[in-house]
Amino acid sequence: MPEPRGNAVETHCFVDARHASERFQRRCQTGILIFINKAPIIFYSKRQNSVETSTFGAEFTACRQAVELLRGLRYKLRMFGVPIDGATCMYCDNEAVYKTLHTQLQC
């Protein structure tokens, strides 16, 4: 890993899922938007592979996908020698998912 140079960057992530948005197969839609220093870097919108029975499951699956994207992005930034300022702030609109992730990750 190269030595970090330059100004540190901040990363933020917004996650949302639409439960059973597909009419016939009832699959959910995931939407993820990742910012670096207030500039959108990654926009991800895709139907989920599984059929979830609740909004919690759909949101949790979307958050899992967002964490995978963030881990890859942070690794890539470190390998380019870009310093990262602190942890990534992740925003979602489901309080139950937030509390579950918060207790599992020990933020």
C-alpha atoms as an extended CHARMM CRD file, in Angstrom:
* protein
*
       107  EXT
         1         1  MET       CA              0.0000000000        0.0000000000        0.0000000000  PROA      1               0.0000000000
         2         2  PRO       CA              1.5090000000        3.3620000000       -0.9730000000  PROA      2               0.0000000000
         3         3  GLU       CA              1.9490000000        6.1830000000        1.5030000000  PROA      3               0.0000000000
         4         4  PRO       CA             -1.1630000000        8.4370000000        1.5960000000  PROA      4               0.0000000000
         5         5  ARG       CA             -0.5810000000       11.8440000000       -0.0150000000  PROA      5               0.0000000000
         6         6  GLY       CA             -2.7070000000       14.9220000000       -0.4620000000  PROA      6               0.0000000000
         7         7  ASN       CA             -5.8790000000       16.0180000000        1.2770000000  PROA      7               0.0000000000
         8         8  ALA       CA             -8.0560000000       13.4550000000        3.0100000000  PROA      8               0.0000000000
         9         9  VAL       CA            -11.4290000000       12.6560000000        1.4530000000  PROA      9               0.0000000000
        10        10  GLU       CA            -14.7670000000       11.9350000000        3.1410000000  PROA      10              0.0000000000
        11        11  THR       CA            -17.1350000000        9.2490000000        1.9150000000  PROA      11              0.0000000000
        12        12  HSD       CA            -20.9150000000        9.1320000000        2.3690000000  PROA      12              0.0000000000
        13        13  CYS       CA            -23.4560000000        6.5580000000        1.2340000000  PROA      13              0.0000000000
        14        14  PHE       CA            -27.2410000000        6.7290000000        0.7830000000  PROA      14              0.0000000000
        15        15  VAL       CA            -29.1740000000        3.4480000000        0.5650000000  PROA      15              0.0000000000
        16        16  ASP       CA            -32.8040000000        2.6760000000       -0.1430000000  PROA      16              0.0000000000
        17        17  ALA       CA            -34.8630000000       -0.3040000000       -1.2230000000  PROA      17              0.0000000000
        18        18  ARG       CA            -38.3270000000       -0.5470000000       -2.6750000000  PROA      18              0.0000000000
        19        19  HSD       CA            -40.0840000000       -3.6410000000       -1.4030000000  PROA      19              0.0000000000
        20        20  ALA       CA            -41.8140000000       -5.8470000000       -4.0140000000  PROA      20              0.0000000000
        21        21  SER       CA            -41.6420000000       -3.1880000000       -6.7140000000  PROA      21              0.0000000000
        22        22  GLU       CA            -41.7470000000       -5.6990000000       -9.5600000000  PROA      22              0.0000000000
        23        23  ARG       CA            -45.3280000000       -6.5770000000      -10.3000000000  PROA      23              0.0000000000
        24        24  PHE       CA            -45.1040000000      -10.2490000000      -11.2950000000  PROA      24              0.0000000000
        25        25  GLN       CA            -42.0370000000      -11.6750000000       -9.5670000000  PROA      25              0.0000000000
        26        26  ARG       CA            -42.3150000000       -9.3760000000       -6.4920000000  PROA      26              0.0000000000
        27        27  ARG       CA            -38.5870000000       -8.6950000000       -6.3900000000  PROA      27              0.0000000000
        28        28  CYS       CA            -37.2560000000       -5.5880000000       -4.6490000000  PROA      28              0.0000000000
        29        29  GLN       CA            -35.3190000000       -2.6950000000       -6.1460000000  PROA      29              0.0000000000
        30        30  THR       CA            -32.0630000000       -1.4920000000       -4.5570000000  PROA      30              0.0000000000
        31        31  GLY       CA            -30.7370000000        2.0480000000       -4.9150000000  PROA      31              0.0000000000
        32        32  ILE       CA            -27.2890000000        3.1070000000       -3.6800000000  PROA      32              0.0000000000
        33        33  LEU       CA            -25.5570000000        6.4680000000       -4.0970000000  PROA      33              0.0000000000
        34        34  ILE       CA            -21.9520000000        6.9250000000       -2.9120000000  PROA      34              0.0000000000
        35        35  PHE       CA            -20.2970000000       10.3260000000       -2.5870000000  PROA      35              0.0000000000
        36        36  ILE       CA            -16.6630000000       11.3450000000       -2.1680000000  PROA      36              0.0000000000
        37        37  ASN       CA            -16.3540000000       14.9470000000       -0.9160000000  PROA      37              0.0000000000
        38        38  LYS       CA            -19.9200000000       15.8150000000       -2.0000000000  PROA      38              0.0000000000
        39        39  ALA       CA            -19.3600000000       14.4890000000       -5.5310000000  PROA      39              0.0000000000
        40        40  PRO       CA            -21.3890000000       11.4440000000       -6.6210000000  PROA      40              0.0000000000
        41        41  ILE       CA            -19.0160000000        8.6250000000       -7.5550000000  PROA      41              0.0000000000
        42        42  ILE       CA            -21.1340000000        5.4670000000       -7.7070000000  PROA      42              0.0000000000
        43        43  PHE       CA            -24.8150000000        5.1680000000       -8.5890000000  PROA      43              0.0000000000
        44        44  TYR       CA            -26.1820000000        1.6310000000       -8.2840000000  PROA      44              0.0000000000
        45        45  SER       CA            -29.7450000000        0.6310000000       -9.0750000000  PROA      45              0.0000000000
        46        46  LYS       CA            -30.6660000000       -2.9980000000       -9.5630000000  PROA      46              0.0000000000
        47        47  ARG       CA            -33.3550000000       -5.5450000000       -8.8060000000  PROA      47              0.0000000000
        48        48  GLN       CA            -32.4470000000       -7.8700000000       -5.9700000000  PROA      48              0.0000000000
        49        49  ASN       CA            -31.8770000000      -11.5380000000       -6.7950000000  PROA      49              0.0000000000
        50        50  SER       CA            -34.0740000000      -12.8190000000       -3.9830000000  PROA      50              0.0000000000
        51        51  VAL       CA            -37.7090000000      -12.2160000000       -3.0920000000  PROA      51              0.0000000000
        52        52  GLU       CA            -37.9480000000      -10.6410000000        0.3540000000  PROA      52              0.0000000000
        53        53  THR       CA            -41.0290000000      -11.0430000000        2.5230000000  PROA      53              0.0000000000
        54        54  SER       CA            -40.6400000000       -7.7460000000        4.3720000000  PROA      54              0.0000000000
        55        55  THR       CA            -39.3470000000       -4.2270000000        3.9860000000  PROA      55              0.0000000000
        56        56  PHE       CA            -36.7040000000       -4.9920000000        6.6260000000  PROA      56              0.0000000000
        57        57  GLY       CA            -35.2800000000       -7.8170000000        4.5090000000  PROA      57              0.0000000000
        58        58  ALA       CA            -35.1880000000       -5.6610000000        1.3910000000  PROA      58              0.0000000000
        59        59  GLU       CA            -33.4760000000       -2.7570000000        3.1920000000  PROA      59              0.0000000000
        60        60  PHE       CA            -31.0180000000       -5.0750000000        4.9450000000  PROA      60              0.0000000000
        61        61  THR       CA            -30.0580000000       -6.7080000000        1.6290000000  PROA      61              0.0000000000
        62        62  ALA       CA            -29.5640000000       -3.2520000000        0.1030000000  PROA      62              0.0000000000
        63        63  CYS       CA            -27.3250000000       -2.2140000000        3.0130000000  PROA      63              0.0000000000
        64        64  ARG       CA            -25.2750000000       -5.3940000000        2.6270000000  PROA      64              0.0000000000
        65        65  GLN       CA            -24.7150000000       -4.5890000000       -1.0480000000  PROA      65              0.0000000000
        66        66  ALA       CA            -23.7590000000       -1.0000000000       -0.1460000000  PROA      66              0.0000000000
        67        67  VAL       CA            -21.1890000000       -2.2140000000        2.3830000000  PROA      67              0.0000000000
        68        68  GLU       CA            -19.6150000000       -4.4570000000       -0.2800000000  PROA      68              0.0000000000
        69        69  LEU       CA            -19.3810000000       -1.5120000000       -2.6920000000  PROA      69              0.0000000000
        70        70  LEU       CA            -17.9240000000        0.7250000000        0.0230000000  PROA      70              0.0000000000
        71        71  ARG       CA            -15.3000000000       -1.8240000000        1.0460000000  PROA      71              0.0000000000
        72        72  GLY       CA            -14.1550000000       -2.1090000000       -2.5710000000  PROA      72              0.0000000000
        73        73  LEU       CA            -14.0910000000        1.6690000000       -3.0540000000  PROA      73              0.0000000000
        74        74  ARG       CA            -12.1580000000        2.3130000000        0.1690000000  PROA      74              0.0000000000
        75        75  TYR       CA             -9.6330000000       -0.3910000000       -0.7350000000  PROA      75              0.0000000000
        76        76  LYS       CA             -9.1710000000        1.0970000000       -4.1980000000  PROA      76              0.0000000000
        77        77  LEU       CA             -8.6610000000        4.5900000000       -2.7560000000  PROA      77              0.0000000000
        78        78  ARG       CA             -6.0540000000        3.2720000000       -0.3050000000  PROA      78              0.0000000000
        79        79  MET       CA             -4.2130000000        1.4770000000       -3.1130000000  PROA      79              0.0000000000
        80        80  PHE       CA             -4.1240000000        4.7500000000       -5.0920000000  PROA      80              0.0000000000
        81        81  GLY       CA             -2.6180000000        6.5040000000       -2.0620000000  PROA      81              0.0000000000
        82        82  VAL       CA             -5.6470000000        8.6670000000       -1.3060000000  PROA      82              0.0000000000
        83        83  PRO       CA             -6.0370000000        9.3630000000        2.4350000000  PROA      83              0.0000000000
        84        84  ILE       CA             -9.5390000000        8.6580000000        3.7970000000  PROA      84              0.0000000000
        85        85  ASP       CA            -10.9130000000       10.7660000000        6.6340000000  PROA      85              0.0000000000
        86        86  GLY       CA            -12.6380000000        8.4710000000        9.1570000000  PROA      86              0.0000000000
        87        87  ALA       CA            -15.4410000000        5.9910000000        8.6290000000  PROA      87              0.0000000000
        88        88  THR       CA            -18.0320000000        6.2000000000        5.8850000000  PROA      88              0.0000000000
        89        89  CYS       CA            -21.3760000000        7.6620000000        6.9340000000  PROA      89              0.0000000000
        90        90  MET       CA            -24.1970000000        5.4440000000        5.6800000000  PROA      90              0.0000000000
        91        91  TYR       CA            -27.7680000000        6.7620000000        5.5650000000  PROA      91              0.0000000000
        92        92  CYS       CA            -30.9140000000        4.6360000000        5.2490000000  PROA      92              0.0000000000
        93        93  ASP       CA            -34.5950000000        5.3060000000        5.9320000000  PROA      93              0.0000000000
        94        94  ASN       CA            -35.3990000000        2.2240000000        8.0100000000  PROA      94              0.0000000000
        95        95  GLU       CA            -34.8010000000        2.6180000000       11.7480000000  PROA      95              0.0000000000
        96        96  ALA       CA            -34.8900000000       -1.1240000000       12.4720000000  PROA      96              0.0000000000
        97        97  VAL       CA            -32.1790000000       -1.8080000000        9.8920000000  PROA      97              0.0000000000
        98        98  TYR       CA            -30.0920000000        1.0680000000       11.2500000000  PROA      98              0.0000000000
        99        99  LYS       CA            -30.3070000000       -0.2600000000       14.8080000000  PROA      99              0.0000000000
       100       100  THR       CA            -29.4950000000       -3.8130000000       13.7140000000  PROA      100             0.0000000000
       101       101  LEU       CA            -26.4650000000       -2.6970000000       11.7040000000  PROA      101             0.0000000000
       102       102  HSD       CA            -25.3470000000       -0.3770000000       14.4850000000  PROA      102             0.0000000000
       103       103  THR       CA            -25.3210000000       -3.1850000000       17.0630000000  PROA      103             0.0000000000
       104       104  GLN       CA            -23.6080000000       -5.6240000000       14.6850000000  PROA      104             0.0000000000
       105       105  LEU       CA            -20.8860000000       -3.2020000000       13.5570000000  PROA      105             0.0000000000
       106       106  GLN       CA            -20.3840000000       -1.5400000000       16.9600000000  PROA      106             0.0000000000
       107       107  CYS       CA            -20.0470000000        1.9690000000       15.4740000000  PROA      107             0.0000000000
